[in-house]
Amino acid sequence: MPADVPGSSLSTALNIKVLNTAQVFTDTISSSLQSDFYKFNLEGRSHLDLSLKRFRRNLDVELVRDTNNDGVALPSEVIAFSRSKGRRTSESIKTNLESGAYYIRVYSNSKVKSFYNLSVSATPRYDATQPAPIEWKKDNIPLSTDAGTTALSPRTKPVVLQTSLSTAPVTPTPTASATPTPTTSWKVGTLSSDTFTFNGSSQITYVSGNGDINFGAGKRDVLDFKTAGISSGQVSFNWATSTGGGVVANPGNGNRLFDAITINAGAYASNQILFENIEQIQFSDATFDLATLVPGATAGFKGTIVTNDAKFNEQTSLFASGVPNAWRFSTGNSKVLIGIADSGLGVDASGNVHTDLRSTILVGNNFQDESDSYSHGTLVQSVIAAAGNNGIGIAGINWASDVEHIDVMGGNAGDQDLATATQTFINQAKLKKQKVVVNLSLSGGDSQAFINLIAQNQDNVLFVAAAGNNNTSTISNPGALAATYDNFISVGASWGNTDYYGIAKTPGTRVDYSPNNPELTATEQTAYNPWYGSNYVDTATFNAGKKPLTLMALTEYPAANAVKNPDGTFSFNYNDKFTGTSASTPVVTGVASLLWSANPNLTAGQVKDILAKTAVDLGAPGYDQYYGYGFVNADAAVRTALAMARTA
């Protein structure tokens, strides 16, 4: 049908009605008017099928969502596009969209005149937000792993979800024709570097790379289209940002925000891949490292964030947890206060704290560490909030949220107890209407007054505590309070590629240095002296349905350190093997602060629930005694928080 004259901007865009049958609009791009804008509204989640055909000159097409409602099409608001090179080619965009207003921009980057046909249709997607029936079994889609990755032990097998949906849509509307629901599958990686090979066996494929502990060594979680012979010109991209783009979909355990690739040509046309925690994409004609160049994205957009900190490539705690991928969405903000109750911070002869720490809110001289050998508090704070991208040392997980540090250890003059410190954090947060994440890399110190504060602040304060290092079936207090309160998390410790002594491990395995550890070889049992192990849950407590252990995170990785001098001052360096559940706890605190920064409307209980639901399942499927809900996954957690914000 001939179109009315389209506008030259968002504010003057021509309103069109998009139906489930193709509507064709015709017009001309001229040398004086280089952009045509069309606007349409979707009443529900739909699959958009858009094509642009022209006859003489090269034109391109973009899909825009005006997220800030300012009437200007910003580069960050382009959620999908098609920009083939050469003349007389067609452009197409195929993607799933939520309800709302969208804009189509037909344009040329050079002064040309060309007639075009724009074809648009949108088919309702009734299955998009429905939980899929699930069957736990081995995925039949090839999943190959980079050479050198250790095979998984029985306790660290990832759960792989294969989903098969019924052949009819869920609750179709009377006006929509019944169409078969697409077949779907979910491919799940390990904590190491995995390659996911596309073979087109499902119309919609979910891919979760999970963490990549080898990222700093140059290895990547890879999405491979090269094997299937698919080139980068045969696909369209839909990249997720904190404000728009991507696809909100439910792979079987709740809505999550995915990046999307839709295949537009060839044998696999219309197949869609929804993915997260991927650092590299291979096509038959090109390979893209998402830390360097993101195909189909605006200049400067990075899918994975790499910092210039000197020890960044050694920070396995970041890589195993998917933090560099989560940084695309948030590096922290002023909506969150991080409270650290610990030993205080080491101070040098000039009265300064470690040079790699960010500005910290202090309470008088309470913050000064009086420890005899090293500053435990300096190590902990650096993991959460060391300055990122400052060219030295390490990068903390959160670069922007406020940090307050209070000394609660040692019983020195001016030290506070846990209840007083917690109240101090709450009072500080009230000044800026902030949510609070409290890090407790310690055991003991809980009191009824402290427990009362936990119970009274279940929406706005989240506590993250160490599970303990006694290698016993009892979670240490206060961490054990995680079994009772929705705003309390306890954290156990997992090995990386090797243990403290350099013995090879499967990443994620629970730390246990006891000589009688049944997971050790005879050689390892001989090599180990009794040291420490991450506490776990006793059988009776587990069988009673109680869950005092929540998550696992990495231990034995680099952190900023302060070492005591004979004169009582501290000298600054780095501890390359910060160990124990004290080291695992601040990883989860940092991730929780990113999640809450991304969606500050969540309650503390919802933050805990998201972290549990998105964790990489270790040990027996589901919650278990030794690994709780599994290993913390920053990218998946932040994406889930953003999906909840978009669907609220």
C-alpha positions as CSV (number, residue, x, y, z in Angstrom):
1,M,0.0,0.0,0.0
2,P,1.3,3.5,-0.6
3,A,2.4,5.3,2.5
4,D,1.7,8.8,3.7
5,V,4.8,10.9,3.9
6,P,7.1,9.5,6.6
7,G,8.7,12.0,9.0
8,S,12.4,12.9,9.2
9,S,12.7,12.5,13.0
10,L,11.2,10.5,15.9
11,S,8.9,13.4,16.7
12,T,7.5,13.5,13.2
13,A,7.5,9.8,12.5
14,L,4.6,8.4,10.5
15,N,2.4,6.2,12.6
16,I,1.8,2.8,11.0
17,K,-0.3,-0.2,12.0
18,V,1.8,-3.4,12.2
19,L,-0.2,-6.6,11.8
20,N,0.6,-10.3,11.7
21,T,0.4,-10.1,7.9
22,A,3.0,-8.1,6.0
23,Q,2.2,-4.5,5.3
24,V,4.3,-2.8,2.6
25,F,5.1,0.9,2.7
26,T,6.8,2.7,-0.2
27,D,8.8,5.9,-0.4
28,T,12.0,7.5,-1.5
29,I,15.2,8.6,0.1
30,S,16.5,11.8,-1.5
31,S,19.7,13.7,-1.5
32,S,18.1,16.4,0.7
33,L,16.2,14.0,3.1
34,Q,18.4,11.2,4.1
35,S,16.2,9.5,6.8
36,D,12.6,8.3,6.9
37,F,11.0,7.5,10.3
38,Y,8.0,5.2,11.0
39,K,6.4,4.6,14.4
40,F,4.4,1.5,15.5
41,N,3.1,0.2,18.8
42,L,2.9,-3.4,20.0
43,E,0.3,-4.4,22.5
44,G,2.1,-7.6,23.6
45,R,5.3,-9.5,23.1
46,S,5.7,-10.2,19.3
47,H,8.1,-11.5,16.7
48,L,9.0,-8.7,14.3
49,D,9.7,-9.5,10.7
50,L,11.0,-6.4,8.8
51,S,12.5,-6.3,5.3
52,L,13.7,-3.4,3.2
53,K,14.1,-3.8,-0.6
54,R,15.4,-1.1,-2.9
55,F,16.4,-0.8,-6.5
56,R,19.3,1.5,-7.1
57,R,21.4,2.7,-4.2
58,N,22.5,1.3,-0.8
59,L,20.1,2.0,2.1
60,D,20.1,0.8,5.6
61,V,17.4,0.3,8.3
62,E,17.4,0.6,12.1
63,L,15.0,-0.3,14.9
64,V,14.9,2.3,17.6
65,R,13.3,2.5,21.0
66,D,13.2,6.0,22.5
67,T,13.9,4.9,26.1
68,N,14.3,8.4,27.5
69,N,11.4,9.8,25.6
70,D,13.3,12.8,24.3
71,G,12.3,12.5,20.7
72,V,15.9,12.0,19.6
73,A,17.3,8.7,18.1
74,L,20.5,8.2,20.1
75,P,23.0,5.5,19.1
76,S,22.4,3.7,22.4
77,E,18.7,3.5,21.6
78,V,19.2,1.5,18.4
79,I,18.2,-2.0,19.4
80,A,18.6,-3.7,16.0
81,F,19.7,-2.9,12.5
82,S,20.7,-4.2,9.1
83,R,23.5,-2.6,7.1
84,S,24.6,-4.8,4.2
85,K,27.2,-3.5,1.9
86,G,26.7,-3.0,-1.9
87,R,23.8,-2.0,-4.1
88,R,20.5,-3.8,-4.9
89,T,20.7,-6.0,-1.7
90,S,17.9,-6.3,0.8
91,E,18.0,-5.5,4.5
92,S,16.1,-7.4,7.1
93,I,15.5,-7.5,10.9
94,K,13.9,-10.4,12.7
95,T,13.7,-10.2,16.4
96,N,11.4,-10.6,19.4
97,L,10.1,-7.4,21.0
98,E,8.2,-6.6,24.2
99,S,5.1,-4.4,24.2
100,G,5.6,-0.7,23.6
101,A,6.4,1.9,21.0
102,Y,9.1,1.5,18.4
103,Y,10.5,3.4,15.5
104,I,11.9,2.3,12.1
105,R,14.5,4.4,10.4
106,V,15.3,4.0,6.7
107,Y,18.3,6.0,5.8
108,S,21.5,6.4,3.8
109,N,24.9,7.5,5.0
110,S,25.6,9.2,1.6
111,K,23.7,11.6,-0.5
112,V,21.8,9.3,-2.7
113,K,18.3,9.1,-4.2
114,S,16.6,5.7,-4.0
115,F,13.1,4.3,-4.1
116,Y,12.4,1.5,-1.5
117,N,9.7,-1.0,-0.3
118,L,9.5,-1.5,3.5
119,S,7.7,-4.7,4.6
120,V,6.7,-5.1,8.2
121,S,4.8,-7.7,10.2
122,A,4.6,-8.7,13.9
123,T,3.4,-12.1,15.1
124,P,2.2,-12.4,18.7
125,R,4.5,-14.7,20.8
126,Y,2.4,-16.5,23.4
127,D,5.1,-18.7,24.6
128,A,7.7,-16.0,25.3
129,T,7.1,-15.5,29.0
130,Q,5.7,-18.9,29.9
131,P,7.9,-21.3,31.9
132,A,9.0,-24.1,29.6
133,P,8.4,-27.7,30.6
134,I,11.8,-29.1,31.4
135,E,13.5,-32.4,31.2
136,W,16.9,-32.9,32.8
137,K,19.0,-34.8,30.4
138,K,22.2,-34.5,28.3
139,D,21.9,-31.9,25.6
140,N,22.1,-33.4,22.1
141,I,23.6,-30.2,20.6
142,P,27.4,-30.3,20.3
143,L,29.2,-28.6,23.1
144,S,33.0,-28.8,22.7
145,T,35.5,-27.4,25.1
146,D,38.8,-25.6,24.5
147,A,41.8,-27.9,24.7
148,G,43.4,-28.0,28.1
149,T,40.2,-27.6,30.2
150,T,40.1,-30.1,33.0
151,A,37.2,-32.6,32.8
152,L,34.4,-32.1,35.3
153,S,34.4,-34.1,38.5
154,P,31.1,-35.7,39.7
155,R,30.5,-32.8,42.0
156,T,31.0,-30.1,39.5
157,K,29.0,-31.2,36.5
158,P,27.0,-28.3,35.0
159,V,23.3,-28.9,34.6
160,V,22.4,-28.9,31.0
161,L,18.7,-28.2,30.2
162,Q,17.1,-29.5,27.1
163,T,13.6,-28.0,26.6
164,S,10.8,-29.4,24.4
165,L,7.7,-27.3,24.1
166,S,4.2,-28.4,23.0
167,T,3.1,-27.9,19.4
168,A,0.4,-25.4,20.2
169,P,0.7,-21.8,21.5
170,V,-0.2,-21.1,25.1
171,T,-3.6,-19.4,25.6
172,P,-3.9,-18.0,22.0
173,T,-6.1,-14.9,21.5
174,P,-9.2,-15.5,19.3
175,T,-7.8,-13.3,16.5
176,A,-4.5,-15.1,16.2
177,S,-4.0,-18.2,14.2
178,A,-2.5,-21.2,16.0
179,T,1.1,-21.7,15.0
180,P,3.6,-24.3,16.2
181,T,5.6,-23.2,19.2
182,P,9.4,-23.1,18.2
183,T,11.6,-25.9,19.5
184,T,14.0,-24.6,22.0
185,S,17.2,-25.8,23.8
186,W,19.4,-24.4,26.5
187,K,23.2,-25.0,26.3
188,V,25.1,-24.4,29.6
189,G,28.8,-24.0,30.0
190,T,31.3,-24.6,32.8
191,L,33.4,-22.1,34.8
192,S,36.2,-22.6,32.2
193,S,36.4,-21.6,28.5
194,D,33.7,-23.4,26.4
195,T,32.8,-23.4,22.7
196,F,29.2,-23.7,21.8
197,T,28.8,-24.9,18.2
198,F,25.5,-24.0,16.5
199,N,24.0,-26.7,14.3
200,G,20.4,-25.5,13.9
201,S,18.6,-28.3,15.7
202,S,16.4,-25.8,17.5
203,Q,14.6,-22.8,16.3
204,I,15.5,-20.9,19.5
205,T,18.7,-21.7,21.3
206,Y,19.6,-20.3,24.7
207,V,23.3,-20.2,25.5
208,S,24.8,-19.5,28.9
209,G,28.6,-19.4,28.9
210,N,28.8,-18.9,32.6
211,G,32.1,-17.8,34.0
212,D,35.5,-18.1,32.1
213,I,38.3,-18.5,34.6
214,N,40.8,-18.6,31.8
215,F,39.8,-15.2,30.3
216,G,42.9,-13.5,31.6
217,A,45.1,-16.1,29.8
218,G,43.4,-15.2,26.5
219,K,40.8,-18.0,26.3
220,R,37.2,-17.2,25.6
221,D,33.7,-18.6,25.9
222,V,32.9,-18.9,22.1
223,L,29.7,-19.0,20.1
224,D,30.7,-20.8,16.9
225,F,28.7,-20.2,13.7
226,K,31.8,-21.0,11.5
227,T,31.3,-24.8,11.7
228,A,27.8,-24.3,10.3
229,G,29.1,-22.1,7.4
230,I,27.2,-19.0,8.6
231,S,28.8,-15.6,7.7
232,S,28.4,-12.4,9.7
233,G,26.4,-10.9,6.8
234,Q,23.7,-13.6,7.2
235,V,22.7,-12.5,10.6
236,S,21.3,-9.5,12.5
237,F,22.3,-8.5,16.0
238,N,20.3,-7.2,19.0
239,W,22.6,-6.2,21.8
240,A,21.4,-5.7,25.4
241,T,22.3,-2.6,27.3
242,S,21.2,-1.3,30.7
243,T,18.6,1.0,29.1
244,G,17.4,-1.0,26.1
245,G,18.1,-3.6,23.4
246,G,18.3,-7.3,23.8
247,V,15.5,-9.8,24.3
248,V,13.8,-10.6,27.6
249,A,12.9,-14.3,27.5
250,N,12.5,-17.3,29.9
251,P,14.8,-20.3,29.2
252,G,13.0,-22.3,31.9
253,N,13.9,-20.6,35.3
254,G,12.5,-17.1,34.9
255,N,12.9,-14.1,32.6
256,R,16.4,-12.9,31.7
257,L,17.8,-10.3,29.4
258,F,19.7,-11.9,26.5
259,D,21.8,-10.7,23.6
260,A,20.2,-12.0,20.4
261,I,21.4,-13.2,16.9
262,T,18.8,-13.9,14.3
263,I,19.9,-15.8,11.1
264,N,18.3,-14.1,8.1
265,A,19.5,-16.2,5.2
266,G,20.5,-19.7,4.3
267,A,19.4,-23.1,5.6
268,Y,18.9,-21.8,9.2
269,A,16.9,-18.6,8.3
270,S,14.7,-17.5,11.2
271,N,16.7,-19.4,13.8
272,Q,17.5,-17.3,16.8
273,I,20.2,-17.6,19.4
274,L,19.7,-15.9,22.8
275,F,23.0,-15.8,24.8
276,E,24.8,-14.4,27.8
277,N,28.4,-14.7,29.2
278,I,29.9,-15.1,25.7
279,E,33.2,-13.3,24.9
280,Q,33.8,-14.3,21.3
281,I,31.7,-15.0,18.2
282,Q,33.1,-16.9,15.2
283,F,31.6,-16.7,11.7
284,S,32.8,-18.2,8.4
285,D,34.2,-14.8,7.4
286,A,35.3,-13.2,10.6
287,T,35.9,-13.7,14.4
288,F,34.8,-11.0,16.9
289,D,36.3,-10.7,20.3
290,L,33.6,-8.8,22.2
291,A,36.1,-7.1,24.4
292,T,37.5,-5.4,21.3
293,L,34.9,-5.2,18.5
294,V,31.2,-6.0,18.7
295,P,29.6,-6.7,15.3
296,G,26.4,-4.8,14.6
297,A,26.9,-2.4,17.5
298,T,27.7,1.3,17.7
299,A,31.3,2.5,17.9
300,G,32.8,2.1,21.3
301,F,30.3,-0.5,22.5
302,K,32.0,-3.4,24.3
303,G,30.4,-6.7,25.2
304,T,33.1,-7.5,27.7
305,I,35.0,-4.9,29.7
306,V,38.8,-5.2,30.1
307,T,40.6,-2.8,32.4
308,N,44.2,-1.4,32.3
309,D,45.0,-2.5,35.9
310,A,48.4,-4.1,36.0
311,K,47.2,-7.4,37.6
312,F,43.8,-7.6,35.8
313,N,44.7,-10.7,33.8
314,E,45.4,-12.5,37.1
315,Q,42.0,-11.7,38.6
316,T,40.5,-15.2,38.3
317,S,37.9,-14.2,40.9
318,L,36.4,-11.8,38.3
319,F,36.6,-14.1,35.4
320,A,35.1,-17.2,37.0
321,S,32.1,-15.1,38.2
322,G,31.5,-13.4,34.8
323,V,32.1,-9.9,36.2
324,P,33.7,-8.4,33.1
325,N,30.6,-9.3,31.2
326,A,28.3,-7.8,33.9
327,W,30.3,-4.5,33.8
328,R,28.7,-3.7,30.4
329,F,25.4,-3.1,32.4
330,S,26.7,-1.7,35.7
331,T,29.9,-0.8,37.5
332,G,28.0,0.4,40.5
333,N,26.2,3.7,41.3
334,S,25.0,6.0,44.0
335,K,21.9,4.0,44.7
336,V,23.9,1.5,46.8
337,L,26.1,1.8,49.9
338,I,28.6,-1.0,50.6
339,G,29.3,-1.4,54.3
340,I,32.4,-3.4,55.3
341,A,32.6,-4.6,58.9
342,D,36.1,-6.0,59.3
343,S,39.5,-5.3,60.8
344,G,39.9,-1.7,59.5
345,L,42.4,-0.5,57.0
346,G,46.2,-0.4,57.1
347,V,47.7,3.1,57.3
348,D,51.2,4.1,56.2
349,A,53.5,6.6,57.9
350,S,51.8,9.5,56.1
351,G,48.3,8.4,57.3
352,N,47.2,7.1,53.9
353,V,45.5,3.8,53.1
354,H,46.4,1.6,50.2
355,T,46.8,3.5,47.0
356,D,44.5,1.2,45.1
357,L,41.5,1.8,47.3
358,R,38.8,4.2,46.4
359,S,37.5,7.1,48.6
360,T,36.0,5.6,51.7
361,I,33.5,6.9,54.3
362,L,35.2,6.6,57.6
363,V,34.1,6.9,61.2
364,G,36.7,9.0,63.1
365,N,39.9,7.0,63.4
366,N,37.9,3.8,63.9
367,F,38.9,2.6,60.5
368,Q,42.6,2.1,61.4
369,D,43.7,-1.5,61.5
370,E,45.5,-2.5,64.7
371,S,46.3,-6.0,63.6
372,D,49.8,-7.4,64.3
373,S,50.8,-8.7,60.8
374,Y,48.6,-7.7,57.9
375,S,45.4,-5.8,57.3
376,H,42.5,-8.3,56.6
377,G,40.2,-5.3,56.0
378,T,42.4,-3.9,53.2
379,L,42.3,-7.2,51.4
380,V,38.5,-7.5,51.7
381,Q,37.8,-3.9,50.6
382,S,40.0,-4.1,47.6
383,V,38.1,-7.1,46.3
384,I,34.9,-5.2,46.4
385,A,35.9,-1.7,45.6
386,A,39.5,-1.2,44.5
387,A,39.8,1.6,41.9
388,G,39.1,0.2,38.4
389,N,40.9,1.2,35.3
390,N,43.5,3.3,37.2
391,G,46.5,1.6,35.7
392,I,47.8,-0.1,38.9
393,G,47.1,-3.2,40.9
394,I,43.7,-4.8,40.6
395,A,40.2,-3.8,39.7
396,G,37.5,-4.0,42.3
397,I,34.1,-5.4,41.4
398,N,32.2,-2.1,42.1
399,W,33.8,1.1,40.9
400,A,31.2,3.7,41.8
401,S,29.0,2.9,44.8
402,D,29.8,4.5,48.2
403,V,31.9,2.4,50.6
404,E,31.9,2.7,54.4
405,H,34.5,0.8,56.5
406,I,34.2,0.1,60.2
407,D,36.6,-1.8,62.4
408,V,34.7,-4.4,64.4
409,M,37.7,-6.8,65.1
410,G,40.2,-6.9,68.0
411,G,38.3,-5.1,70.7
412,N,40.5,-2.1,70.4
413,A,39.4,1.4,71.6
414,G,36.9,2.9,69.2
415,D,35.9,-0.4,67.6
416,Q,32.2,-1.1,67.2
417,D,30.3,-4.3,67.6
418,L,28.2,-5.7,64.7
419,A,25.0,-4.2,65.8
420,T,26.4,-0.7,66.2
421,A,28.3,-1.0,62.9
422,T,25.2,-2.1,61.1
423,Q,23.1,0.7,62.5
424,T,25.9,3.1,61.4
425,F,25.7,1.8,57.8
426,I,21.9,2.1,57.9
427,N,22.0,5.7,59.2
428,Q,24.6,6.6,56.5
429,A,22.4,5.1,53.7
430,K,19.3,7.0,54.9
431,L,21.1,10.2,54.0
432,K,21.0,9.3,50.3
433,K,18.1,6.9,50.3
434,Q,20.5,4.0,49.5
435,K,20.2,0.2,49.7
436,V,22.9,-1.4,51.8
437,V,25.1,-4.5,51.2
438,V,27.0,-5.4,54.4
439,N,30.1,-7.6,54.0
440,L,31.0,-9.9,56.9
441,S,34.2,-11.8,56.2
442,L,34.3,-13.0,59.8
443,S,32.8,-15.3,62.3
444,G,31.2,-14.5,65.7
445,G,30.0,-11.2,67.0
446,D,26.4,-11.7,66.4
447,S,24.0,-10.6,69.1
448,Q,20.2,-10.2,69.6
449,A,20.5,-6.5,68.8
450,F,22.3,-7.5,65.5
451,I,19.6,-10.1,64.7
452,N,16.9,-7.5,65.4
453,L,18.4,-5.2,62.8
454,I,18.5,-8.0,60.2
455,A,14.8,-8.7,60.8
456,Q,13.8,-5.0,60.8
457,N,15.6,-4.2,57.5
458,Q,14.7,-7.1,55.3
459,D,13.9,-4.9,52.3
460,N,16.8,-2.5,52.2
461,V,19.8,-4.2,53.8
462,L,21.5,-7.4,52.5
463,F,24.1,-9.2,54.6
464,V,26.8,-11.4,53.0
465,A,28.8,-13.5,55.4
466,A,31.5,-16.1,55.3
467,A,30.5,-19.8,55.8
468,G,33.6,-20.5,57.8
469,N,36.9,-22.3,57.4
470,N,36.7,-25.2,59.9
471,N,35.9,-27.8,57.3
472,T,32.9,-28.9,59.4
473,S,29.3,-29.5,58.6
474,T,28.2,-26.4,60.5
475,I,28.0,-23.0,58.9
476,S,29.7,-20.4,61.1
477,N,27.7,-17.6,62.8
478,P,26.6,-15.1,61.7
479,G,26.6,-16.9,58.3
480,A,24.2,-19.5,59.5
481,L,21.5,-16.8,59.8
482,A,21.1,-17.4,56.0
483,A,18.8,-20.3,56.9
484,T,16.4,-18.0,58.6
485,Y,16.4,-14.6,56.9
486,D,15.8,-13.8,53.2
487,N,18.2,-10.8,53.4
488,F,21.1,-12.9,54.6
489,I,23.6,-14.8,52.4
490,S,26.4,-17.2,53.4
491,V,29.3,-17.9,51.1
492,G,31.6,-20.9,50.8
493,A,35.0,-21.1,49.1
494,S,35.8,-22.8,45.7
495,W,39.1,-23.6,44.1
496,G,40.1,-22.3,40.7
497,N,42.4,-24.1,38.3
498,T,44.8,-25.0,41.0
499,D,44.9,-24.9,44.8
500,Y,47.3,-22.9,47.0
501,Y,50.1,-25.4,46.4
502,G,49.7,-25.5,42.6
503,I,47.9,-28.8,42.5
504,A,45.4,-28.9,39.6
505,K,41.7,-28.6,40.4
506,T,38.4,-28.5,38.6
507,P,37.2,-24.9,38.9
508,G,34.4,-24.6,41.4
509,T,35.3,-27.6,43.6
510,R,34.8,-26.9,47.3
511,V,38.1,-26.1,49.2
512,D,39.1,-29.0,51.4
513,Y,42.7,-29.3,52.5
514,S,42.2,-32.2,54.8
515,P,44.4,-35.3,54.0
516,N,41.3,-37.5,54.2
517,N,39.4,-35.5,51.5
518,P,37.8,-38.3,49.4
519,E,38.0,-36.0,46.3
520,L,41.9,-36.1,46.5
521,T,44.2,-38.5,44.8
522,A,46.5,-40.6,47.0
523,T,49.4,-38.2,46.1
524,E,47.4,-35.2,47.1
525,Q,46.3,-36.7,50.3
526,T,50.0,-37.3,51.1
527,A,50.9,-33.8,50.1
528,Y,48.4,-32.0,52.2
529,N,48.8,-31.1,55.9
530,P,45.6,-30.4,57.7
531,W,44.8,-26.7,57.0
532,Y,41.3,-25.5,56.3
533,G,38.2,-26.3,54.4
534,S,35.0,-24.5,53.5
535,N,32.2,-25.4,55.9
536,Y,29.1,-27.2,54.6
537,V,25.7,-28.3,55.7
538,D,25.1,-31.4,57.9
539,T,22.8,-34.1,56.6
540,A,20.1,-33.6,59.3
541,T,19.8,-29.9,58.6
542,F,19.8,-30.5,54.8
543,N,17.1,-33.2,55.1
544,A,15.0,-30.8,57.2
545,G,14.9,-28.4,54.2
546,K,17.0,-25.7,55.9
547,K,19.5,-23.8,53.7
548,P,22.3,-22.1,55.8
549,L,24.8,-22.3,52.9
550,T,23.8,-20.0,50.0
551,L,26.5,-19.6,47.4
552,M,30.1,-20.4,46.4
553,A,32.7,-18.1,45.1
554,L,36.4,-18.3,44.2
555,T,39.3,-18.1,46.7
556,E,43.1,-17.8,46.4
557,Y,43.4,-14.8,43.9
558,P,45.1,-11.4,44.0
559,A,44.0,-8.6,46.4
560,A,45.6,-5.4,47.7
561,N,47.5,-6.0,50.9
562,A,48.9,-3.9,53.8
563,V,51.7,-5.5,55.9
564,K,52.6,-4.3,59.4
565,N,56.0,-2.7,60.0
566,P,57.9,-2.8,63.3
567,D,57.0,0.9,63.9
568,G,53.3,0.1,63.7
569,T,52.7,1.6,60.2
570,F,51.8,-0.5,57.2
571,S,53.5,-1.0,53.8
572,F,51.4,-1.7,50.8
573,N,51.7,-4.5,48.2
574,Y,49.5,-7.3,46.8
575,N,48.7,-10.7,48.1
576,D,48.4,-13.0,45.1
577,K,46.6,-15.7,47.0
578,F,44.0,-14.1,49.3
579,T,42.4,-17.3,50.7
580,G,39.6,-18.7,52.8
581,T,35.9,-17.9,52.8
582,S,36.9,-14.4,53.8
583,A,38.1,-14.1,50.2
584,S,35.0,-15.6,48.7
585,T,32.5,-13.5,50.6
586,P,33.5,-10.0,49.1
587,V,33.1,-11.5,45.6
588,V,29.4,-12.1,46.3
589,T,29.1,-8.7,48.0
590,G,30.5,-7.0,45.0
591,V,28.3,-8.9,42.6
592,A,25.2,-8.1,44.8
593,S,26.1,-4.4,44.7
594,L,26.2,-4.5,40.9
595,L,22.8,-6.3,40.7
596,W,21.2,-3.8,43.1
597,S,22.8,-0.9,41.2
598,A,21.2,-2.2,38.0
599,N,17.8,-2.4,39.6
600,P,17.5,-0.5,42.9
601,N,13.7,-1.3,43.1
602,L,14.4,-4.8,44.2
603,T,14.2,-5.9,47.8
604,A,17.1,-7.5,49.5
605,G,15.2,-10.8,49.4
606,Q,14.8,-10.5,45.7
607,V,18.5,-9.9,45.3
608,K,19.3,-13.1,47.2
609,D,16.7,-15.0,45.2
610,I,18.2,-13.8,41.9
611,L,21.8,-14.7,43.0
612,A,20.6,-18.2,44.0
613,K,18.5,-18.7,40.8
614,T,21.3,-17.7,38.4
615,A,24.1,-19.5,40.2
616,V,26.1,-22.1,38.3
617,D,24.8,-25.4,39.6
618,L,27.6,-27.5,41.2
619,G,27.5,-30.8,43.0
620,A,24.2,-32.6,42.9
621,P,21.5,-30.9,40.8
622,G,19.7,-28.2,42.7
623,Y,20.5,-27.1,46.2
624,D,23.0,-29.4,48.0
625,Q,25.0,-29.6,51.2
626,Y,28.4,-28.8,49.8
627,Y,27.7,-26.1,47.2
628,G,24.4,-24.5,48.3
629,Y,22.7,-23.1,45.2
630,G,26.0,-23.0,43.3
631,F,28.7,-20.6,42.1
632,V,27.9,-16.9,41.8
633,N,27.2,-15.7,38.3
634,A,27.4,-11.9,37.9
635,D,26.4,-11.5,34.3
636,A,23.3,-13.8,34.6
637,A,22.3,-12.1,37.9
638,V,22.5,-8.6,36.5
639,R,20.6,-9.6,33.4
640,T,17.8,-11.1,35.5
641,A,17.6,-7.9,37.5
642,L,17.3,-5.8,34.4
643,A,14.7,-8.2,32.9
644,M,12.6,-7.7,36.1
645,A,12.9,-3.9,35.7
646,R,11.6,-4.1,32.1
647,T,8.7,-6.3,32.9
648,A,7.7,-4.6,36.2
